[in-house]
């Protein structure tokens, strides 16, 4: 028995355990209790009449990359209704704020055949646009068999996943065969898909270059600028466990040399806010929490921005940004977001989730990698001191972020024939 069919059998036999796991996630706040039915394939909205395009992005990054694409589809194909699915509570909340009127959001069903069948029977999508690397075998193969045309957008396979897929090709080949075309982020990704047996893979570039600058509440920006005033400040964004303590240590090292220094910390998961605050309290630094509506005062050392959906605010506030998930945990976060908003960018040694972008940023003298906490303190000190160097770094980052916006046109050119054709005949 191949791994693919073993997986399919396991998702059937282990259904009760999967259900229990999902309910435990709900109890820990990782699932929306009011919409848990969607994870079992029960729709919470009516299907619009006519043709439907289904866009799926696993989490926040993929969801944001889909927004300019949604706007273009609405403009170029107004006869299509649009359904967007995501898998996390954070991304669902983001989509609630950012999706245009009339676009439907649902949680992706868990990858059990009974849940998938229920979802597809209700929505019956004509075309599915799948973002990046969220490969769920039951969902994809069943949608393909039902006649849905499926396109992989911004296709990505990490080096680790690629090695695993090469070893277990019987698992990934039936999944990749579901895609009519695969539009990869880079030439390297295109080659990986080809080696894994994908029949139609091409490189059109990274769709994240087409994203608009993150939005901001103008009144909140004005209020915080008034509270911070002329104080020097920097931002540690999308931090993971351990990186908040590093940011606090860096602050302690630099505050004597930079009087009034303010460190802004935005954790990747805002639900960690209370734990982060408790940990930072042991440092003796004065911490203010945004989730409690506490204001920045001249006594505030660290502003803990433990809220969701406000990265556009903090990238605009801080002239220097350190990208989290790069020191204590690897992979990194999207550097194009701070680049578009005028930040001088620092990041740790592991930006493997954005390899090509981080390499090109470095080649364009538009970011600076740091090796550890001490190196972060040294490089931050220089950028706080040397405003000309800081501005040059930020300008180069902005220029790079704006250099490949045509990727959206290339993506639309590639998917237009399938959108025009719509649903194909289902497999028997």
N, C-alpha and C positions, 0 to 999 in steps of 0.2 A: 504494500500500500504506500502511495506517495505521501509526502508530507502535506501536500495540499488536501488530500482526502482525509488524512489523519486529523488535520485541523478542523475540517468540516464535521467530522464525527465527534471530535472533542467538544465543539461548541454546542452540539446537540445533547450529548450525554451530561455535560457539566452545567447545563442550563440553570438548575437550582442554585448552584454555587455562584454563578455569574450574577444571578438576580440578588442573592444575598450580599455580594460585594457591592453592587450598585446601591442598594439600600443603606449599606454602611457608609458609602461615600456621601449619600444624602444627609445622613446624621452628622457627618463631619463638615458639612457646609460646602462640599465639593460638587454637589448636584442641586439643582433648583427643585425644592420639594413641591412647588406648585405645578411643575412641568415634568415631573419624573415619568409620567406616562409616555412622553415623546421618546424617551430612551428605549421604550418597549415597542415603538412603532405606532403608537396611538396619536394620530394627528390632533392638534388643538386649533386648527384653522381649516376652512373650506378650501378645496382646490378651485382656483379660478377656471373659468371656461377657456377653451382654446389651448394654444401651445404653451408649454412650460419649460423653462431652462432652470436646471438645478445646479447651484454653485456650492461647493463644499470646501471649507477651510478648517483645519483642525482647531486652531487656536487664534490668538490675537494677531500675530504677524501675518498669517495667511488671510485672515479676514480683512485686515487693512489693505493688503495687496489687491484684494478683489474689488474694493470700492470704485476706483476709476474704471474698471472693466464693467461694473454694473451700470455706471453712468453711460458708457458708450453703447452697451446693449440696449438700454432704454431709448437712446437716441436713434440708433440704426435699425433696431428691430422692435418697434413699439407693439407689435402683435404678440410678443412673448411676455407672459407673466414670469416673475422671477421668484424662486425659492432659494433661500440661503440656509445652509446647515453648518453648525459648528459643534464642538464637543466639550467646551468648558463654560463654566458660569461666567467667568470674566469676559470671554469673547461674546457671549450672549448679551451681557449688559452693554458692551461696547456697540454691538450691532443695533441694539434698541435705540441708542443715541444717534448712530451715524447712518443707518439705512434710509434711503428715500421712502417717502410715503408710497404705500402699495406693494413694497417688496416684503415678502413673508420670511420670517425667521422661525426655524425649528431646530431642536437638538437632533443630532445624528443618532439613529437607533443603534443599540449595541449589536455586534456582529453575530447574532444568532439568526438562523434562517427564518424562524417564525416571526421575529421582530422585523426583519428586513422585508419579508413578504407582505406584512401588514402595511409597512411604510410605502412600498412601491405600488401596492394595490390602490392606495388612496391617492398618491401624488402622480403616478404614471408619467414621469418626466420624459419629454422628447429628447432633450440633450442634457448631459451632465458635464460640468466643468469642474474638474478635481484639482485642487491645488497642492503642489509640492510632493509629499511623500507619505500621506496617510492611507496606506494600502490595506483596506479591509477586504479580505477575499470573498466572503459571502455577499457583501453589499455589491461589490463591483461585478462579480460573475453573474449574480442574479439580475442586476439591472441590464447587463449586456444581453443576457438571454431573453429578457423581456422586450428588447428592441431599442433601448435607450442608446443613443450615440454618446460615447464618453471620450472626453479629451483631457489629458493631463496637462495642466498649466504650471509653469514655473517648476518643472520637474526637478527633483533633487534626490540624490541617494548619497548618504554619508559614506566615507571611506570604510568605516566599520560595518555598516549595513551591506555595502557592496561585497565585501569579503564573505560575509555570511550568506548572501544570496548566491554567490558563486558556488559555495559548498552545497547549498540546498536549492538548486535551480528548479527542482520539481515543484517547489512551493511558489516561487515568484513568477515562473513563466506563464501559468494560466491567468494570473492576475494582470500581467502586462499585456497579455493578448486581448484583454477587454477594451483597451484604449484604441480608438480609431487613429489618433495621432498623439504623440508625446512631444510637447514643446518644453525643452530643457532650458535651465538657467545659463548654461555655459557649454563650451565645447567638451570639457572634461566630463560633465554630467551626461551629455549626449553620447559620448563614447561608452560610458558605464551602462547606460540603457541598452545600447546596441550589443554590448558583450553579453548582457543578460537575456538577449533574444527578443527585445522589443522590435516589432516589425516596422514601425514608422516613427523614428525619433529625429528631431531637428533642433538646432540651437537658435532661439530667437532673442535670448537675453533675459535678464532678471526683471520680472514684472514689478518688483519693489521700486525700481527707478521711476515708474509712472505714478507713484503715489503723490498726493498733494501734501503740503506741510500739515503736521498735526494741528487740529483746531485748538482754540483757546477761548476761555471766557474773559472778555476784555475787562470787565469790572474786577474780576479776581486778580488779573495781571496787574492792574493799576493799584489795587489795594496792597498786594505784596511788594510791589516796587516802592510804595510809600513806606512800608514797614522796614524794608531792608535799607533803603536810602543808598548812601555811597559806600556801604561796607563791601569789602572784597568777599566774594563768595564762589563756591564751586559746587558741582553736583555729582553725586554717585548715583547712577541711574540703574534701575532694574537689578538691584543687588540680590544676592543669594546669601544663605547662612554663612557667617564668617566675614563677609565683605563689609558689613556694617561696622563690626569691631575694627577692621582695618581702616575704614574711613575715619573713625573716632581717633585712632592712634595717629593717623596722619594729621588730623586737626590739632592734636596736642603738640605735635612736633613743630607745626608751622605758626601757631597763633601768636607766639611772642614776636616773630619776625613780621607778621602781617596782622597788626592790631585790628580788632573788630571782625576777624575772619568768621564767616558763616558757612557751615557745611550743610548742604541739603542732601538728604538721603531719601530716595524713592525705592522701596523694596519691590521686587518683581511680584510678590504676592502680598497684597495689603493686609490679608488676615493675620500675618505674622507681626503686625504692628505692636501689639501689647508685649509680646515676647522680646521683640527688638528693643522696645523702650526699657523693659526691665533689665536687659543686658547692658544697655548703654548707661543706665543709671549708676551702675557700679564703677564707672570711669570717673565720676565726679563732674562730668560735663552737664551743662544745663540743656535739657532736651524739650522741645516743644512739638506737640503732635497736631497735625492738620486734621486728622479724623475727629478730634475733640474740639475743633474750632478754636484752638489756641493761637494767639497772635505771636508773630516774631517781635521780640523786644530787643533792646540793646544788651540784654543779659543772655539772650539765646545763643548757645554754641552750635547746636545741631537742630535743624528743622526736619523732623521726621514726617515725610509726606506719605502717610499710609492711607492713601485714597486710590481710587481707580479712575482711569480715563483722563488724567490730567498731565500726561507727559508733555503735551504741547505747551503748557503753562511753565513748567520748570526748565525746559530747554530754552525758552525765551528769557527766563530770569537769570540763568547762570551762563557766564561767558566760557566756562571750562566744564567739560563733562568727562567723567570716567564711566566707561561702559561696564556694567556688572556681568556676572556669570563668566568671568574671564580670569579670576584669580583662585578662589577656593573651589569653584566649579567651572567646568569648561563648556565652550560652545559659543558664548557671546550672544549679544542682542543686535538688532538692526542698527548699524551706524549711520545709515542714510537719514534717519529721523533727526538726530542732533545736527547732522551736517546741513540739512535744509534750513535750520533755524539759527545758524550763526555760531555754533559752539566749536571751540577748539577741543579736539577729541583725544582722549587717552584711553587705552584699554590694556588688559592683561595679556599674557602670552597665548591664551587659547581662544581664538576666534573661529574655530573650526566650522561653526554653522554658517559663517559668512566668509569662507576662505578667499574666494575670488575678489569680493568687494574689499576686504581688509588688505589684501595684497596690493590691489590697485590704489587704494587710498594711501598706503605707505609709499608706493612708487610716485604718487603725485604730491608727496610731502604734505599730505592732508590729515595725518594722524600720527600719534606717537605711541608705540607699544611700550609697556613697562614690565619689568621682569618680576617684581615682588613689591611688598609694601614700602620698603625703603626707597626703591626706585620711583614708585608713585609719588612719594613725598618730595624727592629731588626734582622730578619733572614738573610737578604741580607748583613747587616753589618758583621755578624759573618762569612759568607762564603767568603766575600772579605778579611777578616782578617786572617782566618784560612784555609790556602791552603790544609792542610792535610785532614781536614774534608770535604772540598769541593771535593777533588779528590776521597775520599772514597765514597761519595754520587754519583758522576758521574760514578765510576767503577761499583757500584751496579746497577745503572740504565742500563748501557750497558749490564751487565750480564743478567739482567731480559729481556731486549729487544731481546736478542739472544736465549732465553731459550725455545721458542715454535715455531721455524721455521718449524717444521714438519707438521704444520697445512695445508700447501699447499699440501703435499702428501695425507693427509686425505681428503682434499677437492677434489682433482683429482680422488682419488679412488671412491668417492661417485658419481661423475658426469660422470665418464667414461662410464658406461653402457648406459646412456641416449645419450651421444655423439655418441657412436657406433651405437645405434639404429636410432637416428635422428628423423625425422618428423613422427608423428603418423597420423592416418586417422582423418580428420576433423569431428567435430560433425555435425550432421544434424539438 
